[in-house]
Amino acid sequence: MEHNNSIGCTVDECKFHCKHDDYCTLNKIEVIKHESVAKTQECTDCGSFKTS
């Protein structure tokens, strides 16, 4: 799979991770939050993540 140079990713457990390097293969990802107001990085996640 070809990767997207604009989306770096080190989560190789994800279905969309490029297995050849640390990038995502999606054209776009959805970033989600766990709190009503995200104040730290830990309050957010990649909503596009799917297990491989």
VOPAGU-2260 file (C-alpha; in pm, 1 decimal, decimal comma):
REM VOPAGU-2260
SITE   aa  ch    i         X         Y         Z
SITE  MET   A    0       0,0       0,0       0,0
SITE  GLU   A    1     112,0     351,5     -73,8
SITE  HIS   A    2     136,3     584,1     224,0
SITE  ASN   A    3      22,7     943,3     273,9
SITE  ASN   A    4     328,1    1166,1     331,3
SITE  SER   A    5     109,1    1407,6     529,4
SITE  ILE   A    6       0,2    1155,3     795,8
SITE  GLY   A    7     280,6    1006,6    1002,9
SITE  CYS   A    8     183,1     707,7    1218,4
SITE  THR   A    9     371,9     461,3    1439,1
SITE  VAL   A   10      68,8     245,7    1530,3
SITE  ASP   A   11     154,0     -64,9    1328,1
SITE  GLU   A   12    -142,5    -252,9    1480,2
SITE  CYS   A   13    -376,9     -37,1    1271,1
SITE  LYS   A   14    -522,9    -174,6     948,5
SITE  PHE   A   15    -428,6     148,2     768,0
SITE  HIS   A   16     -63,1     162,5     880,9
SITE  CYS   A   17     183,3     138,3     592,4
SITE  LYS   A   18     377,7    -175,3     677,5
SITE  HIS   A   19     693,2     -43,9     506,0
SITE  ASP   A   20     736,0     278,0     705,8
SITE  ASP   A   21     574,9     494,5     974,2
SITE  TYR   A   22     290,3     651,4     775,5
SITE  CYS   A   23     -84,9     609,0     733,4
SITE  THR   A   24    -230,5     489,7     401,9
SITE  LEU   A   25    -557,7     683,7     435,9
SITE  ASN   A   26    -617,8    1009,8     248,1
SITE  LYS   A   27    -780,5    1162,0     557,1
SITE  ILE   A   28    -813,6    1067,2     924,9
SITE  GLU   A   29   -1072,9    1164,9    1184,5
SITE  VAL   A   30    -934,3    1301,1    1513,6
SITE  ILE   A   31   -1174,7    1258,3    1804,7
SITE  LYS   A   32   -1182,3    1378,3    2166,5
SITE  HIS   A   33   -1281,9    1206,1    2491,6
SITE  GLU   A   34   -1377,9    1517,4    2686,7
SITE  SER   A   35   -1615,8    1802,6    2607,8
SITE  VAL   A   36   -1308,5    2028,9    2591,1
SITE  ALA   A   37    -975,0    1872,3    2489,3
SITE  LYS   A   38    -702,4    2032,2    2700,0
SITE  THR   A   39    -424,9    1774,1    2656,0
SITE  GLN   A   40    -300,7    1536,2    2388,5
SITE  GLU   A   41    -432,7    1245,5    2596,6
SITE  CYS   A   42    -788,5    1374,5    2543,8
SITE  THR   A   43    -764,8    1299,0    2170,3
SITE  ASP   A   44    -734,9     987,5    1952,3
SITE  CYS   A   45    -734,9     879,7    1590,7
SITE  GLY   A   46   -1097,6     790,1    1522,4
SITE  SER   A   47    -994,0     620,6    1197,2
SITE  PHE   A   48    -804,0     344,3    1381,5
SITE  LYS   A   49    -910,3     -12,0    1295,8
SITE  THR   A   50    -739,1    -331,2    1400,1
SITE  SER   A   51    -565,0    -520,7    1124,2
